[in-house]
């Protein structure tokens, strides 16, 4: 049974065949926008004949809204989402491939274990080229396991934290390939991050 749900007519994501030029543009867009090259698929280099497979992981609410803004620029990629199946997520991701995550996640060990199993299943079966997240706690197992599997990870710190890093940011940081921040002030606690500007 597929992990993917879709709020439109189709139950499973459909991937259209694209020209190598389009696929190459997809790889370039991902690398330019989030600062990491998609995972290498073939020995001796990444296979740019197919669009990059991007896995976006986040909670609903503001975390989702910020990641939707960022993802809108990754137009030549195959996007899959892991998010809560809340009303706002189902609305914003109506035309996207959605894998429902277990929630609530705050101080909920059972759902942490369930999302860890979900992360293992998704990453093992789908092997995305890059994992991108804006938090919150649902991101942690995906980043830990992505690092173990050699999948690049990008963490986007939320726009409303200027006095210090979020807990999720601190937890994901050791497993993050590239850290993105939205304000210059956030470089004080993420000195090696890239400023991408406000996403809301």
N, C-alpha and C positions, 0 to 999 in steps of 0.2 A: 504494500500500500504506500502511496507517495506521501512524503512529509509535507508537500506543498499544498496550500489552499489558494483559491483565487476568488475574489468577490465578483468578478465578471462572469462571463458565460463559460469559460473553459476552466477545468479543474486543474490542469497541469500547464506549466509554462511552455510556450512554443518558441523555438529558436529558429528564426529564418536564416537561410543561407545568405552570406554576405561576401562581397568581393574582398580580395586580400587588401586592397587599398582602404576600404572601410574598416576592416579589422585592424590594420596598422594604425589608423587614426584613433581607434578605440584605445589601443595600448598607449599611444602618445598622450591622449587626453588624461588617462589615469595617472601616468607618470608626471605630467605637468601640473595637474591639479593637487594631487595628494603627495607628490614627492617620492614615490617609490615605483620601481618597475614591477609590473605583474610577474608572478612566479614563473620561473623557467619550466616549460613543459617538456622540451626535448633536449637530449644530450647536446651540449655545445651551443645552446641558445634557446630563447623562448620562441614558441611557435606563434608567429604573428599572422598566420593564415586564418585564425579564428579570433573573434572578438574576446576581450578579456572577461573572465567570469568574476564578478565582484559580489562579495557577500557583505551586506550592511546589517549591523546588529545594534539594536538600541531598545530602550524603554519607550513607552508612548509619551505623549505630552510634548514638552519643550525639547527633549532629547530627539524625538522623532522629527519635529519641525525643522530643527537645525540640520539634521542629516538629510532630510528631503531636499533642502536648499542646495547642499553640497552635491548630492547625487544627480541633481537636474543637469549638471554640467557634464556628466559621464554618459553622454548620449550614444556613444558607439560601443557600449558594453552590455553584457548580459547581467542584469541586476537581480539578485535574490535578497530577500529581507528576512530577518529574524526579529520579531517584535511581538508585543502583547496583542491579543485579538480584542482590543478595546474599540469603542465606537470611533474615536478619532483616527486610530490606526487603520481600521477597515475602510474609512472614508479616504484618507490620504493615499493609501496604497491600493486603491480599488483596481488599478490596472497593472499591478505589480505581482510578482510571485512572492507569496507570504508564507513563512513557516512560523506558526504560533509558538511563542515561548511561554513557559509556565510563570505565573505570577500569583500573588505578590512575591517580591524577592527580598524585601527588607527584613532581616532577622528571621529568615525562613529557610532553615537548613534543608528541609524536604525539597523545596523548589530549587535550591542550589544544586542538589544532587540530580534532580530531574533535568535541569538545564545543562548540567555537565554531561549527562548521557545524550541529550539532544545535540550538544556541540560535537561530541565524538561521532555521532551518527552522520551529521551534516558534513563535517569536515572530512571524514573518512570516505563517504560515498560520493560527495560532490567535488572535493578538492578544489576550492576556489583559487583564483590567482592572487587575490588580496582580500583581507578582511578589514572593514572600516567600521568604527564605532564612535558614538558620542556619549556612551554610557547608557544606563547606569549599571547596576550590579550584574545584569544579564550578560554584559560584555566579558566579564572576568574569565569564566571557563572557556569561552571561545578564543580569547587571546592566549591563555596558557597552552591550550591544545594546538592552536595554530602555530605557535612558536615551536612546539615539539615536532610538528609535521613539516616544518620548513616553509610555512606560508607567511608571506609578509603581512604585517599588521599596521594599521594607521589609527591613532586615537585622536579625536577632536575634543579638546577641552571645552566645556560649555561656556557660553558668553557671559554669564552672570556671576562668575567667580573671579574676583580681582584681588582678594585678600589672601588667597592660598589655593593649592590644588584640591580638587574634590577627592573623596575617599577612593572612588573608582579610578580616577586618574593615577593616584598613588599605587593602587594595586596592579593596574595594567601596565604601568611604566616599564617595569623590567622585561616585559614581553612585547614591547612596542617597537616596531621598526622605525616609524616616523611619528613624531608628536606634532600636532597642529594646534595653534591657539588663535583666538579671535581678536586679541588686544595686545598691544605692545607691553602693557603692564604685566601680562601673564608670563612674559619672558623672565621675570624675576624668579619664578619658581620652576620654569621650564626653559633654562638658558639655551638649549640646543633646538628648541622648537622652531617651526616655521609659522609666521603670522599670515593667516589667510583672510583676515577681515571678518567683520560681524556677519553671521549667517541668519540673523533675525532682524 
